[in-house]
Amino acid sequence: MVHPGPSPCCGSGIFGAVEVTVRPELAAAHDRAWQSLAEAGTWWSARQRRELAETAITAMWAGPDTAVRTREGVPTEAPLAAHRAVAAMASGTPAITREWWESTRDAIGALEYVELVGLVCVVASVTSLRNTLGMAPRELPAASDDGPTKVAPPGLADATLNWVPVAAPADANAAVVQALTAVPAANEMLWSLADVQYIPDAEMVDPRWTRGTLSRVEMELVATRVSFSRECHY
C-alpha cells in the first residue's frame, strides 16, 4: 500500500533493490484515486467500476485478449463492451481510432466512455508507478453497493479538438485540457493526479517552476521522451 506519509520502498523494479521514498502529496493523491475505483461514479456503479478496474489492470500486464476472455461467458456487473473498452485503453491494443471510438460509443454511450477514460487513467498512473519502483501490486478496495448518480452536467457541446462531447464552450482549451470535462468527477480526479505527478495547473505558465528536484526543462525532456516512446501524437 502507498501510505500518505513519506513511504520508503525497497523494491526490485528498474532501479534494482534500492529504497525509494514516495512524496507524501503523491502518495495521498494515489490513495484517493485508488479508492475511487471502488466508488460509484456518474455513469457506472461502484461494483461496475471495481470490476472494470480489474480488467484494466489485467490488460496492462496480460494483454486485452486475456483480460476480456476472463469475462466472457460469466455474469458481469458491467457490459462486455465496457470491458473491451477499458482493456483496449489500458493495453493500447487495438489502436484507438475514430472508428473504434464510434463503435464503443454506440455500445456503451459517450459520457459512459468518458468516465472509463478517467478510470483507466487512475489505474495506469498508480499501477505503473508501483511497478516501476518495484512495489507490490496494490489490491483494489471492496466496492460499495452504490449506484451511479447519472447527473449530466449542463452545457455540453461537440468539439472539433476532441471526439467526445465536452463542457461548453468547446475548443476554448487544448484538447487534453477539455477531454474529460463532460464528466466533472472524472475530470477533477485526472487533474488532481496531474497536479502532483506533473505540474500544478496554476504553474503551467512558469517555465522556471520546480519542486526543488527536476527543473521544468528536465521535466519536459522526460515527458517528451516518454511521449515519443509511446508514439503519443502530442
N, C-alpha and C positions, 0 to 999 in steps of 0.2 A: 504494500500500500504506500502511496505517496503521502507523507504526512504534511500538515500545514506548516510545521516549523521547518528549520533547516534539516534537510534529510540526507545524511551521508549514506552512500550506497556502494558497497563493494561488489562489483559485478564482473562479468566476463564478456562484455559486448565488444564493440570495435576498439574500445580503449584498453582492453585487457583487464586483468584483475587489479583495478585501481579504485580508489574511493572517490566518489563523485557527490558533490553537495548540490541539491536542487534548491533554487531560490525560494524563500517562503511564499512570496506572492504567486510564483508559478505553480508551486505545489497546491496552494489554496484554490487557484483557478481551475486546476485539473481535478481536484476533489469535487468541486461544484459541478463542473461539466460532466464528470463521470456519473455522478448521482442523477443528473438529469436524464440519462439514458434509460432509467427505470421509472421515470415520472411521466405523467400524462402530458402530451403536447397539445398543440392547437388542432391537429387533424388526426393524430394517432394516439391510441390509448397507451397507458403505462406498460401493459403486457405486450402490446404490439411493438412498442419502441425497444423494449429489452430484447425481444426475440429478433428484431431486425438488427440490433447492435451485435448480437451473437453471430448472425450471418455475415455481417460486415467484417468482424474480426476473423472468422474462418476464411473468408475470401482473401484477406490480406496475406495469409500465410499458405493456404492450400489451394487458392485459385477459385474463380467463380463457379466452375462446374461442380467441384466438390461441395462448396457451400450451398448451392441450390439443390444438389442431389439429396442432401440430408433432409430437405424439407418436402421433397416430392413424395406423394403417396401417404403422408401422415397429416393429421389435423394441425393446422397452424392458426395462430391468432391473427396474423396479417396475411393478405393475399399473396400468392406465389409471385405475382408480378412485382410486388414491392420487394420481395426477397431478391428477385433477379436484378432489380434496380440497384439496391444497395451493394450487392455482390459485384456488379459491374463498376460502380463508382469506387468501391474500396480497392479493387484489384487493377482497375484501368483496362479491363477486358470485358466486352468488346469496347472499341473506341466510342466515346460519347459524341456522336454525330447528331445533326438536327433530326435526321430520320429516326434515330434511336430515341431521342428525346420526345418526339411527337408520338411515337408508338407507346412509350412509357406513360406520357401524359394522358393519352386516351384510355389507358388501362387503369390508372390509379388516381388521376386528377392532377391539375397543375400545382395547386397550393400544397397538396399532399406530397408531391415530388419535391418542392422547395424545402419542406420540413425535413425530408430524408437527406437532402444535401447537407443540411446543418448537422444532422445526426452522424453522418459519415465523417464530417469534418472533426467532430469530437472524438470519435473512435480512432481516426488516423492520428490526430495530434497526441493523444495520451499513449496509445499503443506504440507508436513509432518511437517516441521519446524513451519509453521504458525499455524497448528492445535495443535501441542504440546504446543506452547506458548499461545494458546487461542486467536490468532489474527484472524480477519475476513478473509474469503477466498478471494483470490486475483482474480480479473477479468482478463480474457485474453484480450490483446490488439487487436485492429482491424487488420485484415490481409490485406496485400497489394495484388496487382494483379500479383506479380512477380512469374515467373515460376522457376523450378529448373535449376541449371547450367548443370547438367549431365556431369560433367567433372570427369572422373575416374582417380585416382592417378596412376602413373606408378609403376611398380614393385610389383604387388600384388602376394601373394603366399598362398598356402594351408598350414595350420598349424596342428600340432598334439596336441597342447595345447588348441586350440580353434576349434569350429565347423565352424566358419565363416572365410572367407579369411582375411588376414592381410597384412600389408605392409612388403615387404621383407627387411631383411631376417626373415623368420618365426622362431618362437621359440627361438629367441635371448633374449627375455624378458619374464617376467612372463605372464601368460595367461591374467590376469586382465589389465596389462600394455599395451599389444598389441591388446586387444579385439576390439577397435573401430578404429584402425589405417587405415582401408580401406576407411574410410570416415573422412578425416582430420578435417573438420569443427566440426563434432560431437566429435571427439577425443579431440580437443582443448577445446571445451566447457566443457567436462567432467572433464578434469584436471584443468581447471580454477576454477571449483567448488571445486574440491578436495583440491586445494591449500589453500582455505580459510575455508573449512569445516573440514579439517583433518590436513594434514601436507604438506607444500610446497615440491615438488618433490626433490629439491636440499637438503632438510634437512632430507630425509628418512634415511640416513646412521648414523645420530646422535641420539643415544638413550637418550641423555640428553636434546634434543631440547624442548623448551616450549614457549608458547606465554606469559607466566607470570601468567597463570591461572592453568590449569591442567598440571601435569608433563607428560612426554612422557609415562611413565609406567601407569599412571592413564588413559591416553587416550586409550592406548592399552587394558587396562582392560575393559573399557566401550565398545570398539569396539568388543572385544571377546565375551562379554556378549550379545550384540545385535546380533552378527552373530550366536551365539548358539540359541538364542530365535527364530530367523528366519530360523533356520535349513540351514544356508549357509555352503556349503561344505568347504569353507576356514577356 
